Structures are given as C-alpha cells and as structure tokens.
Amino acid sequence: TNETFIPMTGTWRCSWENEKGDVEYVDAEPFDVVSFPPAVARRFENITKGDPNVESILMVVIGGNAPHAEFTDQSMQTLADAGVWPRT
C-alpha cells in the first residue's frame, strides 16, 4: 500500500533506494508530508538537533483495508541483533 509519513515533532531523514540502487533522502520537518509508493524500501532516522533523549513523533498513515508492515531481511537481522525482535 501507499504509505504517508508526517513528522509531528522533530526533524526526520527519510531515505530510499533509487532505481540505480543509490540511497537518496529528504529531511522533513514538522508537518511536512512524505509519501512512498508500494514496494519502495525506505528508512527513517530522527536527526533532530539538541538533546538526543527528547522524543520526536513521526506519524504514519497506511492506506488500504488490510495494512501491514514489511521489512528487508537486513532490517530484521539488525532488530534481532539488537534484541528487540525474536530470531526466527
């Protein structure tokens, strides 16, 4: 499904791979809107300046009547290595 992302607070780096496999990005600030089409691998990084312990909020809007999240194999391994996702 198409997914739309809106930073509510903070600054977020939204990155993706282009058709050549190069990583591109845009830095989004509060109330900017970033939308990705289906099947585009993307990544979000909180790059807010200042105290790194202050939370920032990124709102996600997923379209369709049966949305679900998909992660790359590398992302799943990173989560498992960090101990925040069960190993399969």
C-alpha positions in Angstrom: 0.0 0.0 0.0 1.0 3.6 -0.3 2.3 5.0 3.0 2.5 8.6 4.0 4.7 10.0 6.8 4.3 13.3 8.7 6.7 14.5 11.3 4.7 15.9 14.1 7.8 16.9 16.1 11.5 16.9 15.3 13.4 16.5 12.1 13.4 13.2 10.3 15.6 11.9 7.5 13.5 9.9 5.0 15.7 7.8 2.7 15.1 5.3 -0.1 16.9 3.5 -2.8 16.5 4.8 -6.3 16.3 2.6 -9.4 20.1 2.5 -9.6 20.4 1.3 -6.0 21.8 4.6 -4.8 20.4 6.0 -1.5 18.6 9.3 -1.7 17.0 11.3 1.1 15.0 14.3 2.1 14.9 15.9 5.6 11.4 16.5 6.8 10.4 18.9 9.5 7.1 19.2 11.4 4.0 19.0 9.2 6.0 18.2 6.0 4.5 15.3 4.2 6.5 12.4 2.6 4.7 9.6 0.7 6.2 6.4 -0.7 4.6 4.1 -3.3 4.3 0.4 -2.7 7.4 -1.8 -2.8 9.9 1.0 -2.1 12.4 0.2 0.7 12.6 3.2 2.9 14.3 4.2 6.2 13.6 6.9 8.8 16.1 8.5 11.1 15.4 11.0 13.8 18.0 13.8 13.2 16.6 16.4 15.5 19.2 18.7 16.9 19.7 19.1 20.6 19.1 16.6 23.4 19.1 13.1 22.0 16.9 11.9 24.9 13.9 14.1 23.8 11.3 12.1 21.9 10.2 13.0 18.4 7.0 11.8 16.8 6.6 10.5 13.2 3.0 9.9 12.2 2.4 7.1 9.7 -0.7 6.8 7.5 -1.1 3.4 5.8 -3.8 3.1 3.1 -6.0 0.1 2.3 -8.2 -2.1 4.4 -5.5 -4.6 5.4 -2.3 -2.7 6.0 0.8 -4.4 7.3 4.5 -3.6 7.6 7.2 -5.4 5.7 10.9 -5.1 6.5 14.0 -6.1 4.5 16.0 -9.1 5.6 18.8 -6.8 6.7 16.5 -4.7 8.8 15.1 -7.8 10.5 18.6 -9.0 11.3 19.5 -5.7 12.7 16.4 -5.8 15.0 17.2 -9.3 16.1 20.9 -8.5 16.8 19.7 -5.6 18.9 17.5 -7.9 20.9 14.3 -6.1 20.1 12.8 -8.7 17.7 12.7 -12.5 18.1 15.0 -14.6 15.9 13.4 -16.9 13.5 
